[in-house]
Amino acid sequence: MARQERAIRTRRTILDAAAAVFDERGYTSATIGEILGRAGVTKGALYFHFGSKEELALGIFEEQLAVTLPPQSSKLQELVDSGLVLALRLCTDPLVRASVGLALDQGALGLDRTPAFRMWIDQITRTLAEAKARGELLPHVEVAETAELLVGSFSGVQLLSQLRCQRQDLEQRVVVLFQHMLPGIAVPAVLARLDISADRGRRALDAGRLEPATGKAAVDAEADRRAGEVAGR
């Protein structure tokens, strides 16, 4: 167990370092050597967890969604919570900022940015599908279309907030986004019960927990041993 926890910490250290280097240098200019230097790990340790620079970027994308929030009686409340928590983490978590920056970086040569949006859209689609099954959505709502619209709208709102004030007003802007979108999809009785206040994200995050996106078989008790086997790369 101790070795597994150490492997998870090592992976997170590498991701944090990669996020910082990508943010400072851009994806195209960043090198594995710079990331190794920032992380303070061996080449073998890095290549055990990530086979390439693109896999590092994918790992950063996954971490954006690696948060478990308390279940709510309403799936739409869970949707609101996840959006407001993401807005908060964009302001406070460098790795999440790097994830969004990479996803929107049109100059990131050789990086397939579609997984970032696909994972995000899929997550929202599942939440909306559950909300519809529970009768929380109006009959006309198409969950896949709504998920894509929400992701696109959030992306634009956060970019505008970044350009105008370094995201200082992002949480309030996301509140306004939900206030405009939800009446068009939510059953009125459900809408009336939703908490869409600007501090909702902080309260939800305090009650939840961040989950390493690697707490599964890929990161196990063999991580450190196998890292040594590829140290000669």
FIMI-60373 format. One line per 8 residues: for each residue z, x, y of N, C-alpha, C. Coordinates in nm, 4 decimals, m for minus. Last residue first. Layout:
BEGIN
Z:X:Y:Z:X:Y:Z:X:Y  ...
REM end
This chain:
BEGIN
m2.0625:1.5915:0.4244:m2.1863:1.5384:0.4833:m2.2190:1.6095:0.6139  m1.8256:1.6669:0.3090:m1.9279:1.7685:0.3284:m2.0558:1.7197:0.3896  m1.6714:1.4482:0.2700:m1.6418:1.5307:0.3873:m1.7490:1.6355:0.4124  m1.6765:1.2763:0.0651:m1.7981:1.2819:0.1461:m1.7792:1.3696:0.2682  m1.4275:1.3035:m0.0485:m1.5441:1.3305:m0.1325:m1.6722:1.3431:m0.0516  m1.2492:1.2173:0.1432:m1.2585:1.3597:0.1161:m1.3820:1.3958:0.0367  m1.2810:0.9453:0.1206:m1.3234:1.0106:0.2446:m1.3392:1.1601:0.2216  m1.1580:0.8912:m0.1162:m1.3036:0.8906:m0.1133:m1.3567:0.9532:0.0139
m0.8879:0.9084:m0.0339:m0.9400:0.9958:m0.1387:m1.0908:1.0051:m0.1325  m0.8695:0.7066:0.1602:m0.8504:0.8454:0.1984:m0.9071:0.9418:0.0940  m0.9327:0.4695:0.0011:m1.0053:0.5088:0.1218:m0.9914:0.6567:0.1530  m0.8102:0.3530:m0.2119:m0.8931:0.4692:m0.2399:m0.9574:0.5265:m0.1148  m0.6813:0.1252:m0.1387:m0.5983:0.2437:m0.1570:m0.6789:0.3695:m0.1858  m0.9338:m0.0052:0.0844:m0.8319:m0.0163:m0.0183:m0.7590:0.1161:m0.0336  m1.1664:m0.1716:0.2286:m1.0620:m0.0794:0.2739:m0.9454:m0.0956:0.1786  m1.3188:m0.3460:0.0893:m1.3842:m0.2261:0.1410:m1.2839:m0.1243:0.1925
m1.1591:m0.5687:0.0342:m1.1787:m0.4662:m0.0681:m1.2395:m0.3375:m0.0154  m0.9881:m0.6158:0.3487:m1.0418:m0.6639:0.2230:m1.0786:m0.5450:0.1365  m0.9441:m0.5919:0.6304:m0.8341:m0.6112:0.5375:m0.8809:m0.6701:0.4068  m1.1188:m0.5487:0.8361:m1.1315:m0.4656:0.7170:m1.0204:m0.4895:0.6184  m1.0700:m0.6664:1.0684:m1.1853:m0.7189:0.9955:m1.2043:m0.6456:0.8642  m0.7277:m0.7256:1.1178:m0.8331:m0.6262:1.1034:m0.9478:m0.6841:1.0218  m0.6364:m0.9962:1.3133:m0.6559:m0.9555:1.1744:m0.7610:m0.8454:1.1709  m0.3878:m1.0857:1.5402:m0.5152:m1.0184:1.5208:m0.5228:m0.9702:1.3772
m0.2364:m1.4087:1.5515:m0.2313:m1.2669:1.5198:m0.3729:m1.2137:1.5081  m0.0644:m1.6556:1.7519:m0.1494:m1.6135:1.6413:m0.1317:m1.4669:1.6109  0.0855:m1.6952:1.9750:0.1292:m1.7647:1.8538:0.0490:m1.7236:1.7309  m0.0535:m1.5515:2.1622:0.0855:m1.5134:2.1355:0.1358:m1.5760:2.0056  m0.2875:m1.7028:2.1659:m0.2899:m1.5671:2.1113:m0.1491:m1.5188:2.0790  m0.1985:m1.9385:2.2890:m0.2527:m1.9435:2.1528:m0.2515:m1.8050:2.0886  m0.1223:m1.8439:2.5396:m0.0231:m1.9074:2.4531:m0.0703:m1.9110:2.3079  m0.3678:m1.7472:2.6347:m0.2557:m1.6554:2.6172:m0.1499:m1.7146:2.5237
m0.5183:m1.9874:2.6399:m0.5579:m1.8752:2.5566:m0.4437:m1.7790:2.5308  m0.3893:m2.1472:2.8321:m0.3885:m2.1882:2.6916:m0.4229:m2.0707:2.5991  m0.4063:m2.1067:3.0973:m0.3125:m2.0213:3.0244:m0.3059:m2.0552:2.8754  m0.5868:m2.2992:3.1865:m0.6263:m2.1588:3.1921:m0.5327:m2.0674:3.1141  m0.6147:m2.5871:2.9670:m0.5583:m2.5161:3.0817:m0.5871:m2.3666:3.0717  m0.6861:m2.7851:2.7940:m0.7905:m2.6931:2.8395:m0.7414:m2.6170:2.9626  m0.5871:m2.9644:2.5347:m0.5274:m2.8763:2.6355:m0.6322:m2.7721:2.6727  m0.6888:m3.2964:2.4548:m0.7134:m3.1523:2.4524:m0.6418:m3.0808:2.5663
m0.6724:m3.5691:2.4642:m0.5569:m3.4962:2.4099:m0.5730:m3.3447:2.4155  m0.9111:m3.6670:2.5543:m0.7930:m3.6899:2.6379:m0.6724:m3.6095:2.5913  m1.0843:m3.6148:2.3411:m1.0955:m3.5380:2.4652:m0.9690:m3.5492:2.5491  m1.0134:m3.8174:2.1650:m0.9849:m3.6780:2.1305:m0.9857:m3.5920:2.2557  m1.1051:m4.0417:2.3022:m0.9637:m4.0349:2.2643:m0.9223:m3.8928:2.2268  m1.3868:m3.9840:2.3338:m1.2938:m3.9902:2.4476:m1.1465:m3.9777:2.4105  m1.5343:m3.7379:2.1283:m1.4865:m3.8761:2.1355:m1.3801:m3.8842:2.2453  m1.7427:m3.4882:2.2778:m1.6154:m3.5297:2.2179:m1.5921:m3.6796:2.2311
m1.9763:m3.4210:2.4136:m1.9758:m3.4125:2.2675:m1.8516:m3.4740:2.2034  m1.9519:m3.4387:2.6869:m2.0797:m3.4762:2.6279:m2.0814:m3.4748:2.4765  m1.7024:m3.3372:2.7499:m1.7244:m3.4817:2.7622:m1.8559:m3.5289:2.7006  m1.7477:m3.0517:2.7077:m1.6789:m3.1341:2.6083:m1.6975:m3.2842:2.6268  m1.8756:m2.9322:2.9334:m1.9458:m2.9519:2.8067:m1.8789:m3.0546:2.7158  m1.7015:m2.9200:3.1542:m1.8351:m2.9766:3.1711:m1.9014:m3.0116:3.0376  m1.4747:m2.8029:3.0510:m1.4612:m2.9304:3.1216:m1.5964:m2.9979:3.1420  m1.5766:m2.5600:2.9565:m1.5334:m2.6626:2.8616:m1.5224:m2.7999:2.9285
m1.6268:m2.4381:3.2093:m1.7335:m2.4562:3.1104:m1.6971:m2.5660:3.0109  m1.3697:m2.4285:3.3172:m1.4712:m2.5121:3.3821:m1.5873:m2.5393:3.2861  m1.2591:m2.2402:3.1381:m1.2015:m2.3748:3.1503:m1.3047:m2.4702:3.2100  m1.4152:m2.0239:3.2063:m1.4329:m2.0825:3.0730:m1.3702:m2.2212:3.0676  m1.3146:m1.9723:3.4619:m1.4559:m2.0095:3.4465:m1.4819:m2.0733:3.3094  m1.0550:m1.8965:3.3993:m1.0768:m2.0201:3.4736:m1.2216:m2.0657:3.4626  m1.1108:m1.6554:3.2651:m1.0421:m1.7643:3.1951:m1.0627:m1.8975:3.2671  m1.2366:m1.4984:3.4672:m1.3101:m1.5449:3.3495:m1.2408:m1.6614:3.2802
m1.1671:m1.3739:3.6996:m1.1588:m1.5203:3.6978:m1.2191:m1.5801:3.5711  m1.2071:m1.1058:3.6498:m1.0730:m1.1491:3.6898:m1.0570:m1.3009:3.6855  m1.4460:m0.9820:3.5809:m1.3889:m1.0819:3.4891:m1.2487:m1.1287:3.5281  m1.5324:m0.8422:3.8052:m1.4813:m0.7691:3.6884:m1.3995:m0.8590:3.5951  m1.6517:m1.0218:3.9833:m1.5117:m0.9813:4.0054:m1.4506:m0.9109:3.8850  m1.9309:m1.0448:3.9429:m1.8706:m1.0876:4.0696:m1.7301:m1.0335:4.0911  m1.9944:m0.9491:3.6897:m2.0677:m0.8997:3.8057:m1.9960:m0.9305:3.9362  m1.8193:m1.0967:3.5248:m1.8134:m0.9503:3.5283:m1.8793:m0.8956:3.6547
m1.9065:m1.3574:3.5710:m1.7706:m1.3197:3.6086:m1.7559:m1.1682:3.6176  m2.1628:m1.3401:3.4597:m2.1476:m1.3701:3.6020:m2.0092:m1.3291:3.6512  m2.0869:m1.2922:3.1931:m2.1669:m1.1936:3.2660:m2.1556:m1.2151:3.4165  m1.9529:m1.5253:3.1260:m1.8773:m1.4002:3.1287:m1.9544:m1.2915:3.2030  m2.1648:m1.7105:3.1474:m2.0461:m1.7242:3.2324:m1.9698:m1.5920:3.2398  m2.3421:m1.6250:2.9458:m2.3814:m1.6228:3.0859:m2.2633:m1.6287:3.1807  m2.1831:m1.6646:2.7176:m2.2379:m1.5322:2.7475:m2.2778:m1.5214:2.8939  m2.1359:m1.9405:2.7296:m2.0238:m1.8475:2.7429:m2.0750:m1.7089:2.7812
m2.3988:m2.0321:2.6841:m2.3299:m2.0629:2.8095:m2.2142:m1.9669:2.8333  m2.4502:m1.9390:2.4242:m2.5338:m1.8981:2.5360:m2.4664:m1.9202:2.6698  m2.2460:m2.0739:2.2850:m2.2508:m1.9276:2.2857:m2.3352:m1.8768:2.4023  m2.3222:m2.3415:2.3338:m2.1920:m2.2926:2.3779:m2.1901:m2.1401:2.3849  m2.5744:m2.3550:2.2148:m2.5603:m2.3817:2.3578:m2.4287:m2.3258:2.4105  m2.5083:m2.3071:1.9479:m2.5942:m2.2127:2.0192:m2.5828:m2.2310:2.1700  m2.3507:m2.5364:1.9001:m2.2931:m2.4026:1.8857:m2.3764:m2.2996:1.9609  m2.5383:m2.7395:1.9346:m2.4242:m2.7318:2.0254:m2.3596:m2.5941:2.0194
m2.7087:m2.6936:1.7188:m2.7599:m2.6838:1.8558:m2.6459:m2.6665:1.9556  m2.5269:m2.7432:1.5105:m2.5905:m2.6117:1.5238:m2.6439:m2.5912:1.6653  m2.4477:m3.0157:1.5472:m2.3499:m2.9076:1.5580:m2.4150:m2.7705:1.5778  m2.5510:m3.2668:1.7451:m2.6029:m3.1755:1.6436:m2.5212:m3.0468:1.6523  m2.4212:m3.5823:1.8245:m2.4046:m3.4372:1.8381:m2.4624:m3.3629:1.7175  m2.4178:m3.8584:1.8169:m2.5461:m3.7924:1.8421:m2.5388:m3.6405:1.8346  m2.1509:m3.9490:1.7813:m2.2475:m3.9548:1.6706:m2.3743:m3.8734:1.6927  m1.9016:m3.7194:1.9082:m1.9875:m3.8361:1.9254:m2.0994:m3.8332:1.8215
m1.6337:m3.5865:1.7084:m1.7544:m3.5720:1.7888:m1.8296:m3.7039:1.7988  m1.4278:m3.6401:1.5369:m1.3922:m3.5960:1.6715:m1.5129:m3.5872:1.7649  m1.4436:m3.7017:1.2665:m1.4675:m3.8069:1.3641:m1.4320:m3.7694:1.5065  m1.4309:m3.5025:1.0860:m1.3046:m3.5702:1.1171:m1.3215:m3.6821:1.2200  m1.6845:m3.4028:1.0902:m1.6386:m3.4688:0.9677:m1.5092:m3.5460:0.9900  m1.6787:m3.2801:1.3405:m1.7621:m3.3987:1.3205:m1.7181:m3.4754:1.1962  m1.5062:m3.0662:1.2892:m1.4697:m3.1655:1.3908:m1.5501:m3.2937:1.3716  m1.6576:m2.9276:1.1032:m1.5303:m2.9866:1.0611:m1.4849:m3.0932:1.1604
m1.8657:m2.8529:1.2732:m1.8949:m2.9353:1.1556:m1.7673:m3.0019:1.1036  m1.7315:m2.6907:1.4557:m1.7883:m2.8175:1.5013:m1.8195:m2.9103:1.3841  m1.6673:m2.4756:1.2862:m1.5609:m2.5516:1.3525:m1.6119:m2.6879:1.3976  m1.9239:m2.3879:1.2118:m1.8289:m2.4356:1.1102:m1.7183:m2.5204:1.1730  m2.0251:m2.3110:1.4635:m2.0901:m2.4180:1.3871:m1.9957:m2.4751:1.2820  m1.8614:m2.0957:1.5252:m1.8500:m2.2178:1.6050:m1.9139:m2.3357:1.5322  m1.9511:m1.9140:1.3271:m1.8101:m1.9517:1.3359:m1.7931:m2.0833:1.4121  m2.2234:m1.8904:1.3901:m2.1820:m1.9464:1.2607:m2.0368:m1.9923:1.2642
m2.2097:m1.7656:1.6420:m2.2659:m1.9008:1.6300:m2.2223:m1.9663:1.4995  m2.0984:m1.5184:1.5595:m2.0301:m1.6029:1.6577:m2.0770:m1.7478:1.6466  m2.2925:m1.4184:1.3868:m2.1549:m1.4378:1.3399:m2.0793:m1.5336:1.4303  m2.5160:m1.4113:1.5621:m2.5178:m1.4947:1.4410:m2.3761:m1.5217:1.3915  m2.4482:m1.2267:1.7578:m2.4622:m1.3673:1.7948:m2.4587:m1.4579:1.6725  m2.4350:m0.9971:1.5966:m2.3243:m1.0327:1.6860:m2.3297:m1.1802:1.7210  m2.6846:m0.9792:1.4666:m2.5636:m1.0148:1.3909:m2.4472:m1.0569:1.4791  m2.8725:m0.9046:1.6743:m2.8646:m1.0439:1.6292:m2.7392:m1.0749:1.5466
m2.9093:m0.6461:1.7441:m2.7982:m0.7156:1.8091:m2.7817:m0.8589:1.7593  m2.9833:m0.3592:1.5973:m3.0097:m0.5018:1.5770:m2.8899:m0.5794:1.6310  m3.0747:m0.0729:1.7639:m2.9604:m0.1569:1.7271:m3.0047:m0.3021:1.7150  m3.2833:0.0757:1.8607:m3.2495:0.0894:1.7200:m3.1333:0.0045:1.6742  m3.1554:0.0994:2.1874:m3.2671:0.1235:2.0967:m3.2174:0.1425:1.9538  m3.0331:m0.0923:2.4042:m2.9743:m0.0296:2.2853:m3.0819:m0.0116:2.1788  m3.1111:m0.2316:2.6252:m3.1580:m0.0941:2.6139:m3.1046:m0.0215:2.4923  m2.9824:m0.4690:2.6265:m3.1228:m0.4709:2.5864:m3.1817:m0.3309:2.5744
m2.6781:m0.5543:2.5463:m2.7458:m0.4330:2.5927:m2.8896:m0.4294:2.5424  m2.5246:m0.7552:2.4458:m2.6102:m0.7891:2.5593:m2.6924:m0.6712:2.6097  m2.3793:m0.6355:2.2441:m2.4608:m0.7527:2.2117:m2.5608:m0.7843:2.3217  m2.2388:m0.4388:2.3851:m2.3430:m0.4009:2.2900:m2.4365:m0.5175:2.2610  m2.0614:m0.6031:2.5332:m2.1552:m0.5140:2.6006:m2.2694:m0.4721:2.5105  m1.9148:m0.7240:2.3307:m2.0005:m0.8070:2.4158:m2.1037:m0.7206:2.4872  m1.7903:m0.4911:2.2294:m1.8687:m0.5799:2.1438:m1.9659:m0.6635:2.2256  m1.6491:m0.3935:2.4486:m1.7592:m0.3149:2.3935:m1.8491:m0.4007:2.3058
m1.4580:m0.5946:2.4748:m1.5539:m0.5712:2.5837:m1.6741:m0.4929:2.5332  m1.3228:m0.5503:2.2369:m1.3947:m0.6767:2.2552:m1.4959:m0.6633:2.3685  m1.2144:m0.3000:2.2929:m1.3049:m0.3153:2.1805:m1.3854:m0.4441:2.1917  m1.0425:m0.3388:2.5123:m1.1655:m0.2607:2.5298:m1.2642:m0.2789:2.4154  m0.8903:m0.6284:2.6059:m0.9153:m0.5494:2.4853:m1.0470:m0.4730:2.4989  m0.8685:m0.7862:2.8370:m0.7564:m0.7000:2.7988:m0.7856:m0.6039:2.6843  m1.0810:m0.9526:2.8863:m1.0141:m0.8927:3.0023:m0.9137:m0.7859:2.9622  m1.1480:m1.0400:2.6386:m1.2498:m0.9687:2.7157:m1.1886:m0.8976:2.8357
m0.9207:m1.1830:2.5767:m0.9398:m1.0520:2.5136:m1.0503:m0.9721:2.5814  m0.9667:m1.4174:2.7301:m0.8510:m1.3318:2.7567:m0.8723:m1.1920:2.7003  m1.1966:m1.5163:2.6037:m1.1994:m1.4840:2.7466:m1.0850:m1.3902:2.7832  m1.0917:m1.5597:2.3480:m1.1978:m1.4610:2.3669:m1.2080:m1.4203:2.5131  m0.9131:m1.7655:2.4103:m0.8614:m1.6378:2.3605:m0.9667:m1.5286:2.3757  m1.0946:m1.9626:2.4811:m1.0043:m1.9110:2.5838:m0.9386:m1.7804:2.5398  m1.2249:m2.0039:2.2329:m1.2995:m1.9649:2.3518:m1.2112:m1.9039:2.4587  m1.0142:m2.0811:2.0663:m1.0899:m1.9597:2.0344:m1.1694:m1.9115:2.1551
m0.9295:m2.3198:2.1927:m0.8395:m2.2053:2.1808:m0.9173:m2.0763:2.1562  m1.1540:m2.4840:2.1573:m1.1100:m2.4468:2.2919:m1.0227:m2.3218:2.2862  m1.1458:m2.5027:1.8766:m1.2632:m2.4488:1.9444:m1.2270:m2.4018:2.0850  m0.9000:m2.6271:1.8408:m0.9190:m2.4929:1.7863:m1.0405:m2.4257:1.8501  m0.9621:m2.8712:1.9554:m0.8608:m2.7869:2.0198:m0.8713:m2.6435:1.9685  m1.1449:m2.9587:1.7677:m1.1937:m2.9264:1.9017:m1.0905:m2.8461:1.9800  m0.9777:m3.0111:1.5558:m1.0682:m2.8974:1.5449:m1.1275:m2.8613:1.6806  m0.6411:m3.1000:1.5938:m0.7791:m3.1266:1.6350:m0.8627:m3.0000:1.6209
m0.4072:m2.9899:1.5138:m0.4409:m3.1207:1.4570:m0.5844:m3.1594:1.4893  m0.4593:m2.6390:1.4463:m0.4250:m2.7508:1.5339:m0.4624:m2.8823:1.4655  m0.3399:m2.3211:1.3303:m0.4186:m2.4438:1.3122:m0.3662:m2.5548:1.4016  m0.3194:m2.0293:1.5358:m0.2493:m2.1367:1.4651:m0.3390:m2.2590:1.4478  m0.5766:m1.7831:1.4726:m0.4971:m1.8655:1.5632:m0.4289:m1.9773:1.4853  m0.6703:m1.4652:1.4062:m0.6284:m1.5888:1.3403:m0.5354:m1.6643:1.4329  m0.9476:m1.2633:1.4694:m0.8216:m1.3159:1.5201:m0.7932:m1.4477:1.4493  m1.2082:m1.1190:1.4845:m1.0980:m1.0944:1.3912:m0.9645:m1.1360:1.4509
m1.4293:m1.1246:1.6396:m1.3888:m1.2522:1.5814:m1.2654:m1.2393:1.4927  m1.4611:m0.8606:1.7124:m1.4540:m0.9616:1.8185:m1.3988:m1.0936:1.7648  m1.5004:m0.7192:1.4804:m1.3651:m0.7215:1.5359:m1.3503:m0.8258:1.6464  m1.7760:m0.7365:1.4440:m1.6865:m0.8120:1.3558:m1.5466:m0.8244:1.4147  m1.8725:m0.5567:1.6386:m1.9057:m0.6992:1.6474:m1.8064:m0.7824:1.5650  m1.7748:m0.3197:1.5272:m1.7220:m0.3651:1.6562:m1.7520:m0.5130:1.6757  m1.9351:m0.3066:1.3010:m1.7905:m0.3171:1.2872:m1.7240:m0.3651:1.4143  m2.1827:m0.2711:1.4239:m2.1573:m0.3939:1.3486:m2.0071:m0.4146:1.3282
m2.1457:m0.0131:1.5269:m2.1656:m0.1253:1.6188:m2.1382:m0.2582:1.5488  m2.1273:0.1254:1.2843:m2.0150:0.1259:1.3783:m2.0261:0.0086:1.4747  m2.3837:0.0849:1.1895:m2.2723:0.0225:1.1183:m2.1454:0.0227:1.2028  m2.5222:0.2452:1.3708:m2.5430:0.1005:1.3742:m2.4319:0.0271:1.2989  m2.4418:0.4969:1.2927:m2.4002:0.4490:1.4244:m2.4179:0.2979:1.4340  m2.3430:0.4775:0.9438:m2.4337:0.5098:1.0535:m2.3757:0.4600:1.1854  m2.1554:0.4054:0.7561:m2.2633:0.4930:0.7154:m2.3547:0.5379:0.8265  m1.8100:0.3953:0.7703:m1.9336:0.3572:0.8394:m2.0437:0.4567:0.8049
m1.6065:0.4882:0.6019:m1.5979:0.3536:0.6578:m1.7310:0.3056:0.7147  m1.6924:0.7416:0.5299:m1.6414:0.6509:0.4274:m1.6454:0.5071:0.4774  m1.7593:0.8595:0.7679:m1.8685:0.8129:0.6827:m1.8195:0.7324:0.5627  m1.5025:0.9199:0.8707:m1.5900:0.8253:0.9410:m1.6961:0.7698:0.8465  m1.4097:1.1024:0.6822:m1.3367:0.9774:0.7049:m1.4253:0.8748:0.7727  m1.5988:1.3078:0.7100:m1.5871:1.2348:0.5842:m1.5156:1.1023:0.6001  m1.5461:1.4042:0.9629:m1.6741:1.3378:0.9386:m1.6687:1.2558:0.8100  m1.2051:1.3298:1.0588:m1.3090:1.4104:0.9967:m1.4380:1.3303:0.9812
m1.0870:1.2339:1.3893:m1.0922:1.2221:1.2435:m1.2040:1.3100:1.1900  m1.0653:1.1852:1.6640:m0.9814:1.2868:1.6023:m0.9750:1.2751:1.4515  m1.2079:1.0144:1.8278:m1.1198:0.9558:1.7265:m1.0240:1.0576:1.6659  m1.3547:1.1878:1.9890:m1.2650:1.0915:2.0519:m1.1632:1.0370:1.9506  m1.5001:1.3290:1.7966:m1.4098:1.3987:1.8867:m1.3091:1.3060:1.9509  m1.6491:1.1215:1.6805:m1.5542:1.1979:1.6001:m1.4519:1.2683:1.6884  m1.8048:1.0504:1.9024:m1.7110:0.9525:1.8465:m1.6063:1.0223:1.7601  m1.9573:1.2786:1.9358:m1.8683:1.2349:2.0435:m1.7631:1.1375:1.9913
m2.0967:1.2780:1.6903:m2.0077:1.3876:1.7253:m1.9097:1.3501:1.8349  m2.2563:1.0527:1.7106:m2.1477:1.0521:1.6131:m2.0474:1.1626:1.6456  m2.3289:0.9699:2.0550:m2.3513:1.0447:1.9314:m2.2299:1.0330:1.8392  m2.4951:0.7614:2.2943:m2.3738:0.7995:2.2211:m2.4096:0.8723:2.0917  m2.7354:0.6671:2.3928:m2.6955:0.8044:2.4248:m2.5748:0.8519:2.3455  m2.7474:0.4020:2.2955:m2.8552:0.4958:2.2668:m2.8123:0.6400:2.2883  m2.5128:0.2741:2.3946:m2.5362:0.2908:2.2514:m2.6377:0.4006:2.2231  m2.3298:0.4308:2.6615:m2.4343:0.3434:2.6124:m2.4636:0.3735:2.4668
m2.1168:0.5768:2.7495:m2.2451:0.6455:2.7375:m2.3609:0.5527:2.7065  m1.8934:0.4026:2.7678:m1.9147:0.5066:2.8682:m2.0577:0.5597:2.8681  m1.9168:0.2312:2.5492:m1.8973:0.1751:2.6825:m1.9309:0.2776:2.7902  m1.9368:0.4098:2.3373:m2.0488:0.3199:2.3658:m2.0388:0.2644:2.5074  m1.6781:0.5230:2.3581:m1.7970:0.6060:2.3802:m1.9191:0.5195:2.4109  m1.5144:0.2997:2.3015:m1.5002:0.3718:2.4279:m1.6249:0.4541:2.4589  m1.6036:0.2304:2.0445:m1.6134:0.1340:2.1540:m1.6058:0.2039:2.2886  m1.5332:0.4592:1.9012:m1.6742:0.4236:1.9166:m1.6934:0.3265:2.0321
m1.2527:0.4390:1.9181:m1.3223:0.5536:1.9760:m1.4697:0.5225:1.9995  m1.2110:0.2005:1.7797:m1.1671:0.2119:1.9190:m1.2393:0.3265:1.9888  m1.3134:0.2742:1.5276:m1.3775:0.1680:1.6051:m1.3380:0.1747:1.7524  m1.1279:0.4724:1.4536:m1.2702:0.5059:1.4680:m1.3416:0.4011:1.5526  m0.8960:0.3183:1.4427:m0.9042:0.4317:1.5349:m1.0489:0.4700:1.5605  m0.9616:0.1450:1.2345:m0.9451:0.0901:1.3689:m0.9519:0.2012:1.4736  m0.9664:0.3282:1.0233:m1.0873:0.2536:1.0590:m1.0774:0.1979:1.2002  m0.6984:0.4073:1.0218:m0.8044:0.5045:1.0488:m0.9321:0.4343:1.0921
m0.5723:0.1693:0.9507:m0.5459:0.2284:1.0826:m0.6543:0.3281:1.1202  m0.6724:0.1419:0.6926:m0.7022:0.0392:0.7922:m0.6804:0.0934:0.9328  m0.5584:0.3689:0.5746:m0.7040:0.3561:0.5816:m0.7451:0.2530:0.6860  m0.2885:0.3039:0.5914:m0.3376:0.4206:0.6638:m0.4894:0.4143:0.6796  m0.2812:0.0863:0.4190:m0.2510:0.0652:0.5607:m0.3013:0.1818:0.6449  m0.3407:0.2218:0.1803:m0.4306:0.1178:0.2305:m0.4073:0.0942:0.3789  m0.1177:0.3859:0.1572:m0.2493:0.4473:0.1730:m0.3496:0.3460:0.2274  0.0818:0.1950:0.1245:0.0871:0.2819:0.2416:m0.0484:0.3459:0.2670
0.0000:0.0825:m0.1209:0.0000:0.0000:0.0000:0.0000:0.0860:0.1259
REM end
